[in-house]
Amino acid sequence: VVLKRLFMSRTNRPPLSLSRMIQKMKLPGRENKTAVVVGMVTDDVQILEVPKLKVCALRVSSRARSRILKAGGKILTFDQLALESPKG
């Protein structure tokens, strides 16, 4: 799935807002998982509190990066994710 998304055009890889990612990661069973985004993660000023997240993305905006790291989260590249969990 990731490889297929990497080969998509930029039009078909829309950015993902921080609020949407938080909403998806709050679902049951996803507490200690890594959010993998094949695209850009952008900041959302409507969210006041950012929980601790572990994110792997192609790009992260500077404000989203600072908010995730300030909350104690971690941002990975795909290379780092492959080294950390090679089997997925």
C-alpha positions as CSV (number, residue, x, y, z in Angstrom):
1,V,0.0,0.0,0.0
2,V,2.8,2.4,0.9
3,L,4.7,1.7,-2.3
4,K,1.6,2.3,-4.4
5,R,1.0,5.6,-2.7
6,L,4.6,6.7,-3.2
7,F,4.2,6.4,-6.9
8,M,1.0,8.5,-7.0
9,S,1.1,12.0,-8.3
10,R,1.1,14.9,-5.8
11,T,-2.5,15.6,-6.7
12,N,-3.5,12.2,-5.4
13,R,-1.4,12.6,-2.2
14,P,-3.3,15.4,-0.4
15,P,-2.0,16.7,2.9
16,L,-3.3,15.3,6.2
17,S,-4.1,17.8,9.0
18,L,-3.0,17.2,12.6
19,S,-6.6,17.1,13.8
20,R,-7.5,14.4,11.4
21,M,-4.5,12.3,12.4
22,I,-5.4,12.7,16.1
23,Q,-9.0,11.7,15.4
24,K,-7.8,8.5,13.6
25,M,-5.3,7.6,16.2
26,K,-7.8,7.9,19.1
27,L,-9.7,4.9,17.7
28,P,-9.5,1.7,19.9
29,G,-6.5,-0.4,19.4
30,R,-4.3,2.4,17.9
31,E,-2.9,3.8,21.2
32,N,0.8,2.7,20.8
33,K,0.9,2.5,17.0
34,T,2.8,4.6,14.5
35,A,0.8,6.8,12.2
36,V,2.2,6.3,8.6
37,V,1.3,9.2,6.2
38,V,2.4,9.0,2.6
39,G,2.2,12.8,2.1
40,M,2.5,15.9,4.2
41,V,1.3,16.5,7.7
42,T,0.1,20.0,8.3
43,D,-0.8,21.9,11.5
44,D,-4.3,22.7,12.6
45,V,-4.8,25.7,14.8
46,Q,-8.3,24.5,16.0
47,I,-6.6,21.8,18.0
48,L,-5.4,23.2,21.4
49,E,-3.9,20.0,22.9
50,V,-1.8,17.6,20.9
51,P,-1.4,14.1,22.4
52,K,1.8,12.1,22.3
53,L,2.0,10.7,18.7
54,K,4.5,8.7,16.8
55,V,4.4,9.8,13.2
56,C,6.1,8.6,10.0
57,A,5.6,10.9,7.0
58,L,7.2,12.1,3.8
59,R,7.1,15.8,5.0
60,V,5.9,17.6,8.2
61,S,5.2,21.3,8.3
62,S,7.4,23.2,10.8
63,R,4.5,24.1,13.1
64,A,3.1,20.6,13.1
65,R,6.6,19.3,13.8
66,S,7.1,21.6,16.8
67,R,3.7,20.8,18.3
68,I,4.2,17.0,18.0
69,L,7.7,17.2,19.5
70,K,6.6,19.5,22.3
71,A,3.9,17.0,23.3
72,G,6.6,14.3,23.6
73,G,5.9,12.6,20.3
74,K,8.3,11.3,17.7
75,I,8.7,12.0,14.0
76,L,10.3,9.4,11.8
77,T,11.2,9.1,8.1
78,F,10.4,6.0,6.2
79,D,14.1,4.9,6.4
80,Q,14.0,5.2,10.2
81,L,10.7,3.3,10.3
82,A,12.1,0.5,8.2
83,L,15.1,0.1,10.6
84,E,12.9,0.4,13.7
85,S,10.3,-2.2,12.6
86,P,11.4,-4.1,9.5
87,K,8.5,-6.5,9.4
88,G,5.8,-3.8,9.6
